[in-house]
Amino acid sequence: MQKTGILGGGQLGRMLLQQAANYPVETYIMENDPECPAAHLCHHFVLGDIRNYEDVYNFGKGLDAITIEIESVNVEALERLEAEGVKVYPQPSILRLIKNKILQKEFYKQHDIPTAEYVVVQHKKELEQYSAFLPAVNKIAEGGYDGRGVVIIKNERDLEKGFDAPGILEKLISVQKEISVIIAKSADGQTAFYPPVEMVFDPRLNLLNYQVCPADVPENTLWRIEAIALKVAKALKSPGLFAVELLVDTNQAVYVNETAPRVHNSGHHTIEANACSQYDMLWRILLGYPLGNTAVIKPSALVNLVGENNYNGEVQYLGLPETLAIDNTYVHLYGKKQTKPGRKMGHVTLTGDHTKDLIRKALLIKEQLRVIA
C-alpha cells in the first residue's frame, strides 16, 4: 500500500482525506495544530512546521509520495526528498516558481501566455516611480493568500497602501468575468480539464462570494480560456492538479491572473457536480491510476462560508436547518472550532438545471447561513 503524505491539514487536506478512504493508500498529514480540520481523518498525524526544512524532510523521507494543500512549504526539503526518490507532486521546481509572484509572471511572459502588463518592484518607495502606470494592483511576491498580499492602487494618493516588500505592480484590467479552470496532469503527460467556473468576489474581503459552473461566456471566449489554461499546465511540466485563474476583460480578451498547483477552492463543487471530483483526480495522479471523467453531471453554484465581522471565538452556525431544507444542497463544514472575521469555515454546493435559479438560491444561502461566535 502506497504511503502518501500531505503537507498542511486545513480544509483541502480534509477533503483529500475524505476521498482517500476509497483507495489503497496509507495517509500521513503534517501540521502544527493537532486539532486542524484534517487531523482525525488520516492514518498518521505528525506535528510539525511545513515551513521548516528538518520537519518536512523527516516527514517525507519514509513516504512513497507527497503533495501539498498550501504553497508556503519548505521547497528545499522537497527537492532533497525528490532527489532521494520520493514522488513530489507538484514537483519542487514548479512550486518554487509558482509560490513567487514575480517568478510566476516572468514564466507567463517567457511562454507567451497572456497576462496583465506588469513591473517588478522591490519596496514601497519604488512604487512612486510608476505613477503613470496607475491604476494598478500591487501584489506581494511571497506569502499572500485568500486576498491577503494584494492591494489596488488607483492613484498617487493610494501609493501609501502599497507593500514595503518585493512584488509586482500589475496594470489594472477592466474585468468583466473572473474564471477558474482546473487541469489534471498525470505522470505520463495525459491531461484533463474541468469546465470553467465563473467566480464572483466579495470586494471588501477579496474572497470568493459565490461561483457558478459552467461559466456564462461566449463560445469563442470559452475556447480561448481552455486553450490558455491548457498551455499553462503543459508549460509547467509537472504532474499534479493546477487551478488556473483567468480574467476576461470587457473586450473578451483573456489574461492569466495566477495559478495554484493544488486542489483549489474553485473546485469544491466537483464533489457533487462532476463525474470525478478534483480530490478523486489528485489521488488518481498520486497513485498512478488513469485520469477520471471531468464531465458536468449538473450545473452548480457554490457559496463560501466565512466568519462574519465582529465575531471571534467558538463557532456557531445560524440558519443551518433552513439551508439543508433546500433541495439539492450540500453543506460542507470544515471542522474549525474557532471563527474570526473572513476565515473560511465551510462551503455549500447547489446543483440544478437552471443557472439563474442556482444564483438565486446561492444568494439566499449567503443571507441565511451565518457563521458567528
Secondary structure, 3 states (H helix, E strand, C coil): CEEEEEECCCHHHHHHHHHHCCCCEEEEEEECCCCCCCHHHCCEEEECCCCCHHHHHHHHCCCCEEEECCCCCCHHHHHHHHHCCCEECCCHHHHHHHCCHHHHHHHHHHCCCCECCEEEECCHHHHHHHHHHCCEEEEECCCCCCCCCEEEECCHHHHHHCCCCCEEEEECCCEEEEEEEEEEECCCCCEEECCCEEEEEECCCCEEEEEEECCCCCHHHHHHHHHHHHHHHHHHCCCEEEEEEEEEECCCCEEEEEEECCCCHHHCCHHHHECCCHHHHHHHHHHCCCCCCCCECCCEEEEEEECCCCCCEECEEECHHHHHCCCCEEEEECCCCEECCCCEEEEEEEECCCHHHHHHHHHHHHHHCEEEC
